Amino acid sequence: MKQSKFLVALLVGFTVGCVNGRTLQQPELASPSTRPTYPAAKSGDTVDQYHGTAIADPYRWLEDAESPDTQAFVDAQNKLVRAFVDGPTRDQIKARLTDLINYPRFSPPRKEGDQYFFTENEGLQNQSVLYVARTSDGQEARVLIDPNSFSKDGTIALSGTTYTDDGSLLAYGVSSGGSDQKEIRVREIATGNDRPDVIKFAKFASIAWKRDNSGFWYNRYPTPGTVAKEDGARFNKLFWHTIGTDQEQDKMLFDPGDKELSASPQVTDDGEYLLLYLSRG
């Protein structure tokens, strides 16, 4: 979001230090007469009542990221910051940070069935790559999912993995641009191919496979547009998905009956019971 870009620019702009043995040029403090003029934020008249007490919230309008007023305010803030941070010092900082993060990184291997899974990043890859191997040392590992192939700019990421008990199938999430909203897909470990199954609008979804691999339980929020925007992260429900079927055929199995509650599924180790963990908020 634009707000995030503003914060990143602000942090980078004020970072000072030493680059390759050279001291970065520190910006001079502006005199009172030359200090920037910050965009004015209008004060609204929103007031909430809590147990008989009136609480003013004059900047509630900024919570609507899509409103023209909010976008205009963020644009003005970005313009102000860019005028300050753009320059040779910023390029030096960027080059130094790039050097610091350019090293190979691995995750610990996890065993599922008789195979091992781990992620690796060569250094400057936008997304880490998921591998599968027969041994824990990663010898003769092969690529299972390379999120860098999802998009040219690297903004589509692998967001969560849940394996079947025998390690033959993987339900994995795909999210775009850092969004909490994700799409669940199913991949065959042996072939590396995706099944046709796709679960959309699976924001914060938890997944639990049935032991016979016939399907999985998952929780999700309402499809965008079916509830008020402010309720997009409420009314969480539990569903069952049978492998090989369309999402429209999924069965709703549990409704907490409270819009603030969500139910995360987990199968017991013996595969006999499904546990639901309820959380609020």
Phi, psi and omega in degrees: 000162182296327180298320180296317179300322180298316182292318179299315180299321181294316181294314180296319183298328184264000179284129176229154180174211183241128181242115178052041177084358181250138178282130179292143177291123180271137181294141178285144177288134181284146175287159181307328183282340182249002179296146184295153175265114184281145178301137179279136176258118182295152180256120181273180183247023180291131178223129177256149178253120178239106178053043177086000179252129180275124179242116180284141177226073189292344182248025177302328183299336179286348178285343177269094185293342183267351184288146178302323180296315179295316181296322178295320179295316179295319178301318180294320177296316179298318180298318179296313182293318180302323180296335182269317190270335181293127181158182185298327180297319180296320179295323177296316179297316180300317180296319180292317178297323177298318177298319185292327182265001183272077176209151182294140179227140181230153171261156175298144178288147174237138183264129175227117187067231178251023181233162181242141183234139178204163177247153179218141173233125184292341179148300184247014176292141179297323182229144175287149183261138179268128181243159173230140181216161179275341182235157184288344179275000175077011179295138179058034177290151177233154180290128175261314177218126174247097182299340179294342178276352182289328181205157181288327184268000175073020183266356175261123190241157170282122188234081177096138178224136177224118185263153171290162185299328180269000178072023182264337181229151179228124170264123183227151181260148177232125179233155185240134174062028180077011181289148173287338179287134180218167179243132181264131176235165181235127181240139174280126183292319185295319185261337185077011181262150177274141168286165180289350183297130176219125177249115183264162176056044183262057181296126179058025185291140170252144186234141175223117180283145170283146188298335179272006178065018182282345181170189180211156173267146176207155176248149178203166178267171182299154175298131179308135181099345180268347176225168177300149184304321182289348179258014182298335178249034176229177178061044178289137181224160180260134181234160173243131178242124175270129182302134179093002180246164179281152180301328180298340179269356180297143183260131174279120186255334183210129175240114183302339180078009179220120186296344181268351182266145172231150184238114179262128184272150173207133179269137178294160185300330179276356177076008186269335187228151174252123178260143177241125178259114182267134177225154182247134177087000000 
